């Protein structure tokens, strides 16, 4: 028993005009601020509590921590 699988046409490597237009339309002239990663160690019980509460609210832990840090240190 053989199965024939149809594979689409070979990509040409040329960008599509629609994709180029979409990328260009996203640029609003503002340079986005660089993002840095922060790693911290937490007791497992604290992490579990934060994770459970975020799940109940439908938020991400990173968003909650980011908001707390902004409240404490403000926007720069």
C-alpha angles and dihedrals in degrees: 000000000000126000122209116213119195114221119198126244121297112266113250096209090234114128116242116243091229092056092048091051091050093051093047092048090056093061108091096176094255116121108227117235115254115254124222127199121234122198121193135173118233133181110261092241092055092047091050091050093048092046093049094049092047090050091052090051094042093238134126122249091232091055092050093048091045090053092049091050091049090051091050100040103020130218117310 
